[in-house]
Amino acid sequence: MKKTKILTISDHPLSPSGVGTQTRYFIEALLKTGRYQFVCLGGAIKHNDYTPVNVDPHGEDWRIIPVDTYGTPDIIRSILQNERPDVLWFMTDPRFYEWLWEMDNEIRSLVPMVYYHVWDNFPAPEFNGKWYRSTDEIVAISKVTYGCVKEVVPEASLNYIPHAVPTQFFHPATSNDEKSKASTLRHNIINTSTEFNNPKKKIFFWNSRNARRKLSGTLIWWFKELLDEIGHDKASLLMHTDARDQHGQDLPHIMERLGLTDGQVLLSTNKVSPEELAHMYRAADYTIGISDAEGFGLSTLESLTCGTPIIANMTGGLQEQVTDGTNWFGWGIEPVSKTVIGSLQVPYIYEDRISQKDFNATMKKAIKLSKPKYQKLSKMCLQHVKDNYSFEKFEQSWINLIDEIVEKHGSWETRKNYDRWTLLEVA
């Protein structure tokens, strides 16, 4: 039986970015059926070698072609003619795909375009309407994204499939080895300090890109001033990130300037495996995500999947992770400022900022939470993930949806539901 071929465009699917990992999970889910094969344009990273590669153990069923940015019109034209894919699937912020939508008449006459859509916030982006209407199927990563698209193009074929993470890696410590490694890491973090050693110290974890919207510098500054108030032996902050990212701040400089050199703030800068990352979530008491804009927030979901509650800004996809509308799985901090910012590509979008006062109050509540209440909260986190972000449901949802799309739209000689012309009434 001939396999259905899907062309994907995204961050390199073997890269550690959120877009890259979710692309990989999507691909691996479809490969399990034995009915699909993939040609991937792997972008958004610097390549030393542009030679196409087969991904083991899938051979010709999963090939990756390294590209700069996310590709070019000529690359797409070449792949369409030489590979004859049945579906084009692409993912990330729409700002990176205007060139792709501008050639939609060339693509959609042959194959359907499926967009896994990332959008951070309201007001509804009317300026994206022309791109949404140039897409056959839109899949939203969050309820905020879904609501934005629905308001702009209510006629769109729209689905909601939130991100998920594999419990193969992310789960509470169950084996003696996992418990030992998490305990050892926790012990090392607590005992890094010479002056502020405290076995009851709370550990807060932050795992994000050191970029402006993630507020990495703000977090360090506020954390220091919180410790000044409650005592430097009460908590430590572990930050897993590039400490000197060109799109962020010089975190070691900030730490030196604030005198946070005795274990109050610790940096983890080496790339680690998912298994090692899970140990960090298990060692921590809470994971923090206070970005002023966040399409989803993968680190907070990884934390919840390990049973570690979160402290999050009530923005974008973070807000649906920290509460289901009734129960809370940590603490959500309401923004005190919703500033409308923008650019030439994105004329307007809310930037949600929390206050230091609310941050401090929330952190104090987290630190004071009793052990029985914390254990109950941890169990609720796991149930929340099971109910709303199941990895098995993520995989099956994509399989079902792509099966439906292939049947609904066809490709090449069997292409359906696409008109090559539009009738306009001219006054």
N, C-alpha and C positions, 0 to 999 in steps of 0.2 A: 504494500500500500504506500502510495506517495505521501510523504510527510508535508504538513503545512509549514511554510517557511515564513518566519517573522524577522523583519529588519528592525533593530532597536537603535535608538540614538539617546545617549545619556552620558553621565559620568562613566568612566571605565568601570564595567561591572565587577572587576576584581579589586577596585580601589576601596578604601575604608570610609569614604564619604557616605552620608545618609542616602543620597540619590544612587550612588554606586551599589550599596548593599541591597537596597530595595529592588533595584533592577536585577541584581543577581538572584534574589529570592523569587522574583517573578519568573525569570528564565528557568530556574531549577524546578519550580513547580510544574511548568508546562512540559519540561523534558521528561519528567517522571511518567507522563502519559504514554510516551513512545510514539506520539502522533505529531510532534512538532520538532522543528530545528530552527537554529538562530544564526543570523549574521548580525554582529553588533559593531556599531561605530563607538569606540571607546574614547571619550574625550575628557576635557577638563583637567588633564594632568600633563606634565612635561614628559615627552617620550624620548628615550635614547635610541629606540629602534622602531621603525614603522612597518616592520614585517608582520603580516597577518599571522595569527597563531590559532591553533586548535586547543580547546580547553579539555584537559584530561578529566575523566575518562570518556568524554563524549565525542571526541574526534570531529568528524565533519558536521555533526549535529550542533556544535557550538563553536563558531569561529568569531574571533575579535579582530577588527581592523583598527589599529591606533590612528587617531586623527587629532589635529589641533582644534581647539575650541570644541565645536560639535559637528564639524563637517562643512561642506560647501555644496552649492547647487550641482556642480559638475560631478562631485562624488556621488550624490544621490542619483543623478541621471545614469551614471556608469553602473551603479549597483542594480538599479531597476532593470536595465537592459541585460546585464550579465548574470544576475542572480535570480531575477524574476520572483521576488518575494510576494507573498499573499497578503501580508499586513505590514503597515508601518506603525510601530509603537514608539513613542518618545516621551521623555519625562524631564522636568525641572521647570524653573521659572520661565514664563513666556517671553521675557526680554531676549532670551538667547535663541529664539526660534522664528523671529519675524521673517528672516530670509527663507525659511522652510515653508511658512504659510504663503509667502508671496509666489511660490511655485506650486501651490496646491492644485491648480488646474492640470498640471503635468502629472502629479502623483495620483490624485483621486480619480482620474479617469481610468487608472489601472488597478489601484489597491486602496482600501480604506485607511484613513489616518486615525489612530487611537492615541489620545493624549492623556497621560497620567499627570494631573494638574496640581501644581504647587502654587498656592496663593496665601498670603499672610493675614490679610485683614480687610475689613470694610473701609470706606464706602465702596459699594459695588463698582467694580472697574468697567464702566461703560466703554472705555477706550480699548478694552480687550474684546469687545463684541465682534469685531470683524474677524478676529482670529478664531473665536469660538465657532462662528458660522462657517469657517473654512475647515472644520474638523468633523469627521463622521461620528466619533464617539469620544466623550469626555468622561474621565474617571477622577473624582475628587479624593484627595488624601485626607481631608478633614471636613467636619461639618461646616466650618467657616467657609472653606473653599466651595463646598456644595452650595451653600446659601448665596454666595457671591455670583456664581455662574447662573444659578436658577433665576436670580433677579435680573441679570443682564440678558440672558437668552432663555426664556421659559420654554421655548420650543426645542431646546437641545436634547439630544439623547445623552442622559447624564446618569452616572452611577457613583456610589460612594464605597470605596474600599480603603480603609485606613491602613497605615503602616502596621507592621507586626515584626516581632523578632523571634528567632528560633529558640524554643525552650531546651533544645539540645545543649546550648551554651548558657543561656540566661535562665536561671532558676535558683531557688534558695539552696543553700548548702545542704546536701543530703548525705554524701559519702564522708567518711572520716577524713579523707584527703582534702576535700573541699572545705570542711569545717576547720581543719588544721591550718590551711593556707590563709583563709580569711582571718582566723584568730591571730596568726603570726603577723599578718600585715597590719591588723588593728593594733597589736602590741607595739610594733615598730613605729607606727605613726604617733601613738601616745607617748612613747619613750624617746622620740627624737628630741624633745625639749629637755633641757637641763634644769631650767629654773621653774618651768610651769608643768612639771610632770603630775598627772592626775589620772588614776585608773578609771575614774568615772567620767572622764572627758568625753564630750560628744564629737563625733566626726561628721563633717559635712563634705560632700563630694560634688565636684563640678566637672563635667566632661563635655566640652564644647570647643568649637573653633574659636580661637582668640581673634575675634572680629568685632568691629564697632558695635553692631546691634546686639551682641551677646553680653555686653556690659561687664567684661572681665575686670577692667580696672576699677569700675564702680564697686563691684563685689568685694574686691580686696580692701578698698578704702573704707567701705561701710563695715566690713567684718572687723577691721582693726578698731574702729571707733566703738563697735559693739563690745569687743573684748575690754576696751578701756573702761567701759561701764560695768560689766558683769564679772570681769576677772580673766586674765590671759590663760588661766589654767582650766577654764570651763569648756573650751572647744578648740578644734583645729579644722582647717580647711585644706582639703586635698584637691588640687586642680590638675586634671589630665589634659594637656593642651600643648601647642607650640608656644613657648614662652615669649618668643620674639617674632611672631607672625607679621608679615609686612602689611596685613590688613587690620592688625590689632594694635596692642600697646606693648611696651617693654615692661613685662610683668616683674622680672627681677629688679629692675630699676625702682619700680613702685614699692616693692617689698623692702628694699634697702632704705629707701627714703623714709618709710614708715616704721622702720625698726622691727620688721617682722622676720627676724632671723633666728628665732629660737623655737621653731616648730609650730608657730601659730598658723602659717601658711606654707604648704609644701607643694612642689611642682613635680609632676610626672610627665616627662617630655618624650620618652622613647615610645615607639610604636609597639603595641602589645597585641597578643592574640585575643579573640573573643573570650576564651577561657580565663585568661589573666584579667581581662577587663571585668568579667563577672565577679572575680575575687574582690575587686575594688568596691563594687556595689554592695557586696555582702559585708565587707569590713566597715562600711559607712552606716551611719544612723539615718541620714537623709541625703537626697540628691537635690541640688538647687538648679533651677532654670528660670532666670528673670529677664530674658531677652525682651527688647522693646518691640520685636516683630519675630514671629516664629510660625512657619507654615505647619509644622508638626512638633518637632522636638524629640528626636530619637533617643537621646540619652535618658530622658525621664521615663520613657516607656521601658527601656532596658532595666532601669532601676525598679520600676513597679513589678516587672516580670521576675526580679530577684527577691521581691517581697520588701523592698526598701522604699518607704514613703517619700514623697517629693514635696518641695516648696517651689511654687511656680507662679509666674505672672499670669493673670487671667487674660491672656491674649492668644490669638490664633489657635493652633492645635493643642497648646499646653492646657487650655482651660477645660477641654473635654477629657483630658487625661486625669486631671486632679479632682474632678467631680463628675458624677453621672447625672447631676441635677438634683439628687437627693442625698447621696452619701459623698463623703470626702475621703480622699486617699493621700492625705497630707494636708497642706494648707495652700489655698489659692489667694493671691494678693491682688486686690482690685487696683487698676491703674488710677492714679490721681490726675493724670494728664493724658489726653488723647489729641496729640498735635497732628495736624494735617501737613505732611511733608510731600515731596514729589521731585520729579525730574522731567526731562524732555520725553523719556520713554514711559514713565509712570507719573502722569500729571498730579495724582493725588492718592494718598493712602494714609491710614492712621498709624502713628507711632505711639505705642502705649508705654508710658513710664510710671513705675511705682515710686512711692516716696520712701526715704530712708526711715522715717518714723514708723511706717507700716512694716517695713522689712524688719526692723529691730523688734517690734512687738511680736511678729510671727516667729522670729528666731528664738525669742525668749520662751514662747509657748512650746516650741519644739524641744528645747533643752529641758524644760520642766516636766514634760510628759512622763507619767509613771510607766514602769515596765509593763504591767498588765494591759494598760491602754495602748502602749506601743505594740505589743504582741497582737492585740485585736486589730489594730490599724494595719499591721503587716499582712495579716490574713485577708483583710478586706481588699488590699492591693492586689493580691493574687487572684481573688475571685473577680475583681474588676477586669483584669487582663483576660481571664478565661471567658468572661461574658462578652467583652467588647473588642478585644484585640488578639483573639486566638490565632496562632500561626497556622494551624490546620485550616481554619476558616478562611484566612487570607489566601492560602494556596488554592483551596477549592473554589473560592469566589472568582479568582482569576481564570482558572480552568473553565468554569462554567461560562464566564463572560466572553472569553476569547472563542470558545466553541460557538456561542450564539452569534458573535460578530462575523465569524467566518461563514456561517450559514446564512446570516442576514444580508451580508454585503457581497460575498463572493470576491473574485479578483480576475483581472485580465479578461479572458473570454466569458467568464461567468459573472462579471461585475454587475451589481445591482444597486438601486437606490442612489444613483448619482447622475444628475443631468449635466451634460456637457455644455448646456446653454441656459441662459436665464432670460425670461420674458419680462421686460420692463415697460410700463406705460409712460409715454412721453407726453407731457402736457402741450 
